[in-house]
Amino acid sequence: MDFFKKKYTALELIEGQVFLIDKPLGWTSFQVVNKIRWHLKNQTGLKNLKVGHAGTLDPLATGLLIICTGKKTKTISTLQDSEKEYTGSFHLGATTPSYDQETEVNARYSINHINDEIIERITKSFKGEILQFPPVFSALKKNGKRLYEYARRGETPKIEPRTIKISLFEITYVRLPVVNFIVRCSKGTYIRSLAFDFGKALNSGAYLIKLKRTKSGDYKIRDAFSMESVVNKNSIENIRKKG
């Protein structure tokens, strides 16, 4: 496909481009930005090109990462405000301090009482505007420190809940102890916290074991290129322009 091979001039990159990348498991969003910046600089010779992303994904998450260059970086805050869509899996019957697989299981609970009817009823209770506590293992700051800094020292700072909006939350597959889901939510929503709260509402426990961002505003994962297509070539011809 010819448009895969389009090369961008320095002026085009400075004026601003938007690229969609499917962030792989284990990569930080910062690492993706650095790799893209390196390829763009290598192609054009630009030394001070602005490159940023519109919405962090945890290393254990995959999926759509929007990369902006040049003047398009000024639109990042607007892009971050867009509704996001995610798919993934919760593990029921246990919890971890980080609400995902970054930390070891710290408690186990029964799931014998959980059935499809209960799952459907509890799922409905999370739709609309709700209060959510961010996970302690997060990059949010309190008194100048990241929350995860407190957590790793065994400290428990007071965290205030935030109002978020969930427009869609459905359990798409159940094979206990694992359930698959799809969720559409507002900026600032932590799917890890949703996992924890979902397990608690089930009178059990839950933590996130898989997460993929599939949509952000009008941008979709189907239009994104894999990071491998960027890493394996010393150019950007395999990054699809979008926007």
Secondary structure, 3 states (H helix, E strand, C coil): CHHHHCCCCHHHHHHCCEEEEEECCCCCHHHHHHHHHHHHHHHHCCCCCCEEECCCCCCCCEEEEEEEEHHHHHHHHHHHCCCEEEEEEEEECEECCCCCCCCCCCEECCCCCCCHHHHHHHHHCCCEEEEECCCCCCCCEECCEEHHHHHHCCCCCCCCCEEEEEEEEEEEEEECCEEEEEEEECCCCCHHHHHHHHHHHCCCCEEEEEEEEEEECCEEHHHCEEHHHHHCCCCCCCCCECC
